Amino acid sequence: MKILAAETATGWQSVALLDGARVLALSHEEAGGAHARKLLPTIDRLLLKSELSLAALDGLAVSVGPGSFTGLRVGLATMMGFRMITGLPLAAVPTLEAMAWNLRHADRPLCPILKARTGAVYWAMYRWTTDGRLTQMIEEQVGSLERLAQSIAGPTIVLGEGWQAYKDELRRLLGPNVREVVEAPQEAMRASAVSVGLAGLERLARQDVAPVGLSPRYVQRPEAELKEIRGLARPKVTRRQSTVAGSGRGPCLT
């Protein structure tokens, strides 16, 4: 089964053409927010290199997040446009799940980590079973480095730009558990369209096709953490209101 796969959830753009597990053509490059300018020319170049057209493919796969808002929108819009034109089935692959496919058949749990806004991170936990299936141990999360460190217990392979960006702080937060953590090889650190394609093939084989109204996969912070953030911001407002009230003057309207 020939499939076109795109990964645009981060600043790293990856596009691949696969025939089953065989890679026909592959492009990796830093996009730096320029996915809208780079993605279509890259796809055209890979199709030309492989002497294929969209009509000759059997399916499509795209990374759906979590990740960069702009990158995800560009990837989704492009692949959904191709689906509309060709009628090909489209597989929607969660980005963190696709990253776990970078280390197929690893013998310990995998924790892919991506950067989120304001120093937070996205993460999840996966394990490959002895019969070659990927299972999710911890669902996708977003939160502080402290929360991530608390969720890692026992032998774990860590990977992703989030780990690379915050590894020193995470090692400190992990404490004694850091001895159980193994860093993935450098070539497995980034999100890859090859892994998106392989995960997409598995989805399409079981008829797991993306819905028409497909949208990016945004992971929300837990309500308790949102309340804490709001609570930290509230005292500044309260102090200002108290100062105004104590002055005996109302607000100036002119």
N, C-alpha and C positions, 0 to 999 in steps of 0.2 A: 504494500500500500504506500503510495507516494503522498507525502504531506509537506506543506509549507508551514513553518513555525516561526513565530516572532516573540521576542522578549524585550519589552521596553519599559519595565517597571522601575528601573533605576537609571542613572546617568550612563550606564553601560548598555549599548544596543547590540543585540544578537539576533541574527536571522539564519535559519537553516532549512535546507531541503533534504528530506530523508526518504529512503525507500526501505520501509521496515526499519531495522536497526542500522542500516548502512547510510552513512552521511554522503550525500551527493555533492553538496556545496555548503559552505559555512562562512559567515562573516561576523567578526567581533570587532567592536570599536567603541571608543569613548564618544558619546553623543552630546553630553553636557547641556541637555535641554534642547538640542536641535533635532529631536526625533522627527518632527514634522518635515524638516528639510532633507533628512538623510534616509528615512525608511523606504520610501517608494523607489528611489534610485538603487538602493541596495538590493531590493527584491528583484528589480528588473535585471540587474547585473548577474545575480545568482541564477535566475531562470535562463538567461542567455548562455551562461557558462555551462549549464546542465543540458542545454538544448531542449528545454521544456517550455510549455506554456501553462497558464493557469488551468486551461481546459483539460490538460493531460494529467492533472493531479487528482487524487482521490479524497483529499481532506485538508483541513486547515486547523491550526492550533495557535492559541495566543495566551500569553500570561495575563492574568486579570487582577493581580495585586495580592496583598497590599503593596504600596509603593508610591512613586511619584505621580501626582495628579495629572500633570501634563503628559508624561510619557505613557501612562496607561490609556489616556484618552486617544492619543495618536495611534497606538497599537490596536486598540479595540475598533476605532473608526475605520482603520485601513482593512482589517481582516473581516469586519462585518460588511464592508463595501464589496470585498471580493466574494463573500458568501452570497450577497444579493445578486451579483453579476453572474456567478457561475452555478449557484445552487449547491455548492459543495457543503458537506457537513462541517461544522466548526466545533472544536473542543475548547472549552474554557478551563485553563489550568491555573489553580492558585499558585502564586509565585513561590511561596515558601515550600509548598509541596514539590514544585518543579526543582527547587534547589536540592531537595533530598534525593532526587534522581541523579544528581551529580555523583553520588557515592552509592551506586546500586550494590545491593547485597552486603553492605557494611555490617559488621558483627556486633555493633552496639548502637544505642539510640543516637539520632542525629538532631542537632538543634541549629537550624538555619536562622540567621539574625540579619535584619535589615535596619538601616537608619530610618527613624521617623523625625517629625519636627521637634524642635526645642529639646534636643538631647535625649528624647525617648527612642525606643527601639520596637520593632516588630519581631516576634519570634513564634515558633511552634516546635513541637517535638514529634519525631517520627521514628519508626523502627521497621526494618526489613525482616519479614518472617522467613523461616527456613524453606518455605515453598515459593519464595520469590515475590511475595506481595508486600506492598508498602502500607503500613497501618499508622494511623495518627494516635499518638499517646497524649499530647496536650494540644488543644485547639489553638488557632491563631490568637495571639495576644498583642497588645500594645501597651507600653508603660515604661516605667523607670528602669534604670540599670539595676537598682536594688531588687525590684520585683523579678526581673529576669534571673538574677543570681540565685534568688530563693527557689526558683523553679528547676534549677539544675542540681540533681542529686544522683550520685552514682556515675559509672563510666559513661561519658558522653563525647561525641565528636561535634565540635562547633565549627561553623563556617559562615561566610557572608561578610558584606561590607560593614555591618554593624559590629561584628566581632573585631574586624581589623581596625575600625575607628576607635573603639573603646576597650581594647583588650587589656590595657594596663589597669584601668579602673575596675574592669570586671574580674581580673585576677585577684585584685585586692578584696573585692566584695565577696568572692567565692570562698575566701579563707581556706580552711583545710580541704574543702571540696575541689580546690584547683588541681590537686594531684590526680583527680579522676578525669580531668578534661584533656582531650586530645584535639589539637588544631588540625583541620583538614589540610590536605596538600594544596599548594598555591593554585594549581590548575583547576581545583574544584571549588574555589572560593566564590566565584562570580555566578550570577544567574546566567543560564545558557539556553539558547533556543534549541539545542540538541535535546536537552532534558525536557523542555516544554514539549517538543515533538514526540519523544518517547512516552511521556505521560499522556499526551493527547491521543496517541495511537491506542494506548490501553483503554482510554475512555471511549473512543469511537468503536472499539471492538465490542464493548458492552452497551452500545447504543446510547451512551451518555453525551447527548448533543446539546450545545448551548442554546438557550431560549432566544427568541427573537428580540426581546427587550433586555439584552445583556448589558450590564453596567459594571463598572470597576468594583472590586472587592475591597471595601473600606472597613477596617477593623476599628471599633470604637473602644475608647478607654472605659474601664469598669466604672460604674456609677459612684462607688465609694471614693475612687481616686479623683473623679470630677468634683465631688463635693469638697474634698480636701483642697483642691486647687482653688475652687471658688471661695472657700473659707479663708485661704491665705490672702486673697485679694480684698476681702471685705473689710478688714480693720482699717485700711487706709481711707476708705469712704466714710466709715463710721467716725474716725477721728476728725475728718474735715467737717462733717455735719455737726459734731459736738462743738467744734471751735466756732462755727457760725452761730449756733444756738446760744453759746455762752457770751457772745459779744453783745447780745441784746438787739442786734440789727437783723432785719429780714434781708432777703436777696435783693441785690441791686437790679432794677428793671430798666434803667435808663443809661 
